[in-house]
Amino acid sequence: MTRCSRAGSPQAPVFVTGDFDHQVIYRRHESTDEAADAPPTPRATIQFRVPDLMQLRLTSNVRTTPEVARFVAELIGEPTLYSEHRRSDDDQVSVERLTFTTMDEQQRLLADAVDRILLEPFTVRELAILSPYARERSAAGQALADPTADARLTSRLGTSIEDPTRIRWGSNHDFKGLEAPAVILTDVDLSKGYHRDLLYVGASPATDQLVVLFAD
């Protein structure tokens, strides 16, 4: 933003898009030289950098099923996040909440959920498994590191988010800016005080089907 507003042409059009209230990438970090002078919120920071910027707020959801959209809004504590849903509700449940007490139980639930989703039918390319944790600490990453883990899961996992032949998996931030018809969000432990942005980033890429695995 600094390079764009200072080094670019003053007559050039500038478009800044994003969810500045809930996405962690828009948080201001204190390591910059201008931290003391910069405003405290993402939205104020944008206005500080580009003071004449016109603001538009999108309140209609056209991307996800209404059930997924309502769950995401509930997750971040803003039930009025969207005033309108363009997609219609149908009889199919599109959000599933499951609880686990151990990693073994979570991995079994994860394998079961993968089975169900791939029978919907979704393809492996249409499914993403995401976690607030880094890849090696996630349920999927630990399953791959365990030779005794359920092969229904490990045999279907790709090598990265970019793998076109198997299920994409990684951290919420690995999947930033992407979407998938079906998403399984693992390792959700509300007792650890995760910032709500992390859960929002993990759940919001789902357009049609969302499964969330909560620690009990």
VMD Tcl script that draws the C-alpha trace (Angstrom):
set ca {
  {0.00 0.00 0.00}
  {2.85 2.39 0.81}
  {4.55 1.73 -2.55}
  {1.26 2.04 -4.39}
  {0.24 5.33 -2.80}
  {3.67 6.98 -2.85}
  {5.53 5.62 -5.86}
  {2.58 5.26 -8.24}
  {1.10 7.93 -10.44}
  {-1.13 10.32 -8.46}
  {-3.65 10.14 -11.32}
  {-3.75 6.33 -11.50}
  {-6.90 4.58 -10.24}
  {-6.38 2.53 -7.08}
  {-8.71 -0.31 -6.07}
  {-8.29 -1.88 -2.63}
  {-10.49 -4.90 -1.96}
  {-10.76 -7.16 1.04}
  {-12.43 -7.79 4.36}
  {-10.53 -5.25 6.43}
  {-12.46 -5.95 9.62}
  {-11.87 -9.71 9.87}
  {-8.81 -10.69 7.86}
  {-5.51 -10.85 9.73}
  {-3.42 -9.86 6.69}
  {-4.76 -6.34 7.06}
  {-3.59 -5.96 10.64}
  {-0.94 -3.31 11.20}
  {2.38 -4.67 12.49}
  {4.42 -2.66 14.95}
  {7.76 -3.30 13.21}
  {7.41 -0.48 10.68}
  {9.15 2.84 11.19}
  {5.84 4.66 10.90}
  {3.99 2.49 13.40}
  {3.75 5.29 15.91}
  {2.04 7.57 13.38}
  {-0.21 5.00 11.68}
  {-3.86 4.54 12.74}
  {-4.74 1.52 14.91}
  {-7.19 -0.33 12.61}
  {-6.87 -1.83 9.11}
  {-9.62 0.35 7.68}
  {-8.11 3.50 9.21}
  {-4.68 2.50 7.88}
  {-6.02 2.33 4.32}
  {-7.67 5.72 4.73}
  {-4.42 7.10 6.18}
  {-2.47 5.89 3.14}
  {-5.10 6.92 0.55}
  {-7.21 9.66 2.16}
  {-9.47 10.24 -0.88}
  {-10.41 6.60 -1.32}
  {-14.13 6.00 -1.98}
  {-15.55 3.17 0.15}
  {-18.11 0.58 -0.95}
  {-19.49 -2.07 1.39}
  {-20.75 -5.40 0.02}
  {-23.61 -6.86 2.02}
  {-25.05 -9.40 -0.44}
  {-23.62 -12.91 -0.38}
  {-23.63 -14.52 -3.81}
  {-20.85 -17.08 -3.33}
  {-21.72 -19.48 -0.51}
  {-24.81 -21.35 0.55}
  {-26.87 -19.36 3.09}
  {-26.13 -21.98 5.77}
  {-22.37 -21.66 5.30}
  {-22.66 -17.85 5.25}
  {-24.71 -17.85 8.46}
  {-22.20 -20.14 10.17}
  {-19.28 -17.89 9.21}
  {-21.17 -14.84 10.48}
  {-21.95 -16.68 13.74}
  {-18.31 -17.73 14.06}
  {-17.08 -14.14 14.04}
  {-19.95 -12.90 16.19}
  {-21.64 -10.81 13.51}
  {-25.05 -12.30 12.64}
  {-25.85 -9.31 10.41}
  {-22.69 -9.68 8.29}
  {-24.85 -10.19 5.19}
  {-28.22 -8.57 4.60}
  {-29.03 -10.73 1.58}
  {-28.21 -14.22 0.30}
  {-28.53 -14.71 -3.44}
  {-28.17 -18.49 -3.36}
  {-31.20 -20.44 -2.18}
  {-31.37 -22.86 0.73}
  {-32.02 -26.48 -0.14}
  {-32.69 -29.63 1.85}
  {-29.05 -30.66 1.98}
  {-27.16 -29.87 5.19}
  {-24.13 -27.82 4.19}
  {-22.51 -27.26 7.61}
  {-21.51 -30.12 9.89}
  {-20.11 -29.64 13.40}
  {-18.20 -32.55 14.94}
  {-16.30 -32.82 18.24}
  {-13.24 -34.84 19.21}
  {-11.23 -35.44 22.37}
  {-8.02 -37.00 20.99}
  {-5.97 -36.65 17.82}
  {-6.76 -40.26 16.90}
  {-10.47 -39.54 17.18}
  {-10.10 -36.37 15.11}
  {-8.25 -38.23 12.37}
  {-10.97 -40.89 12.29}
  {-13.66 -38.22 12.02}
  {-11.61 -36.53 9.32}
  {-11.34 -39.74 7.30}
  {-15.09 -40.34 7.70}
  {-15.85 -36.79 6.56}
  {-13.61 -37.19 3.50}
  {-15.51 -40.37 2.60}
  {-18.88 -38.63 2.91}
  {-17.84 -35.56 0.93}
  {-16.39 -37.59 -1.92}
  {-19.73 -39.40 -2.19}
  {-21.73 -36.12 -2.46}
  {-20.29 -36.18 -5.12}
  {-17.33 -33.83 -4.93}
  {-14.00 -34.61 -6.53}
  {-10.72 -34.61 -4.62}
  {-9.84 -31.34 -6.34}
  {-13.01 -29.74 -4.97}
  {-12.13 -30.56 -1.35}
  {-9.66 -28.73 0.89}
  {-8.61 -29.65 4.44}
  {-7.51 -26.59 6.41}
  {-6.19 -25.97 9.91}
  {-5.30 -22.96 12.09}
  {-2.00 -24.78 12.70}
  {1.03 -25.03 10.43}
  {1.01 -28.07 8.15}
  {3.16 -30.33 10.32}
  {1.03 -29.67 13.43}
  {-2.32 -30.11 11.69}
  {-4.45 -33.24 11.85}
  {-3.69 -34.01 8.20}
  {0.04 -33.40 8.63}
  {0.25 -35.63 11.70}
  {-1.69 -38.35 9.89}
  {0.82 -38.34 7.04}
  {3.67 -38.63 9.55}
  {2.04 -41.65 11.22}
  {2.43 -44.94 9.32}
  {-0.52 -46.40 11.24}
  {-2.94 -43.60 10.31}
  {-6.14 -44.31 8.38}
  {-5.26 -44.94 4.73}
  {-8.66 -43.59 3.68}
  {-7.22 -40.22 4.60}
  {-3.47 -40.45 3.94}
  {-3.78 -42.07 0.51}
  {-5.89 -39.16 -0.71}
  {-3.81 -36.25 0.59}
  {-1.76 -34.25 -1.86}
  {1.72 -32.88 -1.33}
  {0.66 -29.24 -1.12}
  {-2.14 -26.76 -1.70}
  {-1.14 -26.71 -5.39}
  {-1.33 -30.50 -5.93}
  {-3.91 -30.97 -8.75}
  {-4.36 -34.71 -8.36}
  {-5.27 -35.20 -4.68}
  {-6.91 -33.41 -1.77}
  {-5.39 -30.02 -1.07}
  {-4.46 -29.44 2.56}
  {-2.53 -26.97 4.67}
  {-2.95 -24.03 7.02}
  {-5.69 -21.45 6.72}
  {-3.16 -18.95 5.42}
  {-1.80 -21.40 2.83}
  {-5.27 -21.25 1.28}
  {-5.60 -17.47 1.50}
  {-7.46 -16.01 -1.48}
  {-8.67 -19.41 -2.69}
  {-11.98 -21.21 -2.39}
  {-13.31 -24.75 -2.63}
  {-16.79 -26.24 -2.93}
  {-16.06 -28.36 0.15}
  {-13.82 -27.52 3.13}
  {-12.98 -29.49 6.26}
  {-11.64 -27.23 9.01}
  {-9.66 -29.22 11.59}
  {-7.96 -28.58 14.94}
  {-10.46 -25.96 16.11}
  {-9.94 -25.49 19.85}
  {-11.93 -22.50 21.07}
  {-10.51 -22.84 24.59}
  {-7.09 -21.72 23.35}
  {-8.37 -18.28 22.48}
  {-7.61 -18.32 18.78}
  {-8.21 -15.00 17.20}
  {-11.55 -15.12 15.44}
  {-9.84 -14.07 12.20}
  {-8.10 -17.45 12.00}
  {-11.41 -19.32 12.12}
  {-12.97 -16.89 9.66}
  {-10.11 -17.36 7.20}
  {-10.47 -21.15 7.50}
  {-14.26 -21.38 7.16}
  {-14.99 -18.68 4.60}
  {-13.40 -20.42 1.55}
  {-16.17 -23.08 1.58}
  {-18.88 -22.40 -0.99}
  {-21.12 -25.48 -0.66}
  {-20.06 -27.82 2.13}
  {-18.26 -27.12 5.41}
  {-17.23 -29.57 8.12}
  {-15.68 -28.20 11.32}
  {-13.89 -30.44 13.83}
  {-14.00 -28.89 17.31}
  {-11.94 -30.03 20.28}
  {-14.25 -31.02 23.13}
}
mol new
graphics top color blue
foreach p $ca { graphics top sphere $p radius 0.5 }
foreach p [lrange $ca 0 end-1] q [lrange $ca 1 end] { graphics top cylinder $p $q radius 0.2 }
display resetview
